[in-house]
Amino acid sequence: MSWIEQLQNVEVELVLGDGERFKPLWKEAKRTKKYNTSSYNFIDIIGTLVDRQQPEGYQYDLTLFFTGASHLDVASKFQTSADDKRFWTLIHPYWGERYVQPISIEEDKTTLNTTIFKIQVWETLSNKYPLQKQLSNDRVTELQGDVNLMASKTFEAQIPVIDASLKTTLKESVDKIDSTSSKYLTLSEDFAEFKVKVSKAKSMIDDAIQAPIDVMRSIIDVINYPVEVVQSVNDRIKIAKELLSNIEAIILRKKTKDTIIVYECQASAVVAGMANATMTPNDGDYKLRSDVVNAMDSVRSAYETYLINLDSNQAVRSDVEGGYTADTDVAQNVNALVMETLANIYDYSFGAKQERVVALEEDSNPILLAHRFYGLDKEDENIQFLIDTNNLSLDELFEIKKGRKIAYYI
């Protein structure tokens, strides 16, 4: 037996939130870590300055085995203890003692005399998470206002006069924002208010006496409105993603210094709006911990896209006068907003449900499984929730075969 096999026959110890201790066998030892980073580019220096701040908690992938005649009872006890929302203590041969919270748990009983758990956990602080969520939300909203103000000021400073060609580009971008966002505005009063803002922005673009700062403010108002009023965080993120992609396609279709400046101003507003949306959820938005992780990844991805587009269009050193350079104030405010959001959005995961996955031991159907995992309700919402979260096919509405993996949430 190799030293690796010997080590993997050593029991890992887990102390769950309710104090129950488990010592399963294990295999694999994978973990990942991300850093909070900011990147800065300078017009007369080759390369990028990367400012690395504190790391996020490690994410661990655990594969655990409960074996023997009593494995079913032990696995059931483990699942019950895992429902406690307090953090776990993981004592691992490689990593020592770590405080973690589970993101997802998959259970498999299909192997003879063994229950296998595949668990993803996220390292957490041991103390109770800070009760400063509202302060963080207020700070993100404040930073969003700063981003929008700096973007409008930059537009006026860089483009004191809006020529006919740029007016056409601005109106095309407003039209695209209109068509992208309107389909999400299901309430008639929201739709009507949005159309008023769209009409105002177009009118200001055409008005020769309007100050450029007010023109950009009116466009940013059109960008922000749907991202603020649409009910679910998921739809707000969808709007922001579509806006970012569509703005890029229209404004950067013909790249000039002026169009890149317009992109910088409008895209910064989209990124800021998405970040604020993720930090101001409505009741029921973050039902699952995976929802929080997806929101975090969406903000990070949008910000990276924004930076890549700006960086790829920076002027070369020999063309400083006629080429585009990113505005320092806008860049710093967007970075501060994104970092504040990523540092605090994880707090929402403490109230969200954990994912569990089980391989069916026998044929079943949605009604029986909904009753097993959630209990039945008068409106059959639990049945529909199970169908939706598992993407059940038409055939599976009548019979779900043995061995099919079913996700449920607690």
Secondary structure, 3 states (H helix, E strand, C coil): CCHHHHHHCCCCEEECCCCCEECCEEEEEEEECCEEEEEECCCCCCCCEEEEEEECCCEEEEEEEEECCCHHHHHHHHHHHHCCCCCEEEEECCCEEEEEEEEEEEEECCCCCEEEEEEEEEECCCCCCCCCHHHHHHHHHHHHHHHHHHHHHHHHHHCCCCCHHHHHHHHHHHHHHHHHHHCCCCCHHHHHHHHHHHHHHHHHHHCCCCCHHHHHHHHHHHHHHHHHHCCCHHHHHHHHHHHHHHHHHHHCCCCCHHHHHHHHHHHHHHHHHHHHHHCCCCCCCCCEHHHHHHHHHHHHHHHHHHHHHHHHCCCCHHHCCCCCCCCHHHHHHHHHHHHHHHHHHHHHHHHCECEEEEECCCCECHHHHHHHHCCCCCCCHHHHHHHHHHCCCCHHHCCECCCCEEEEEC
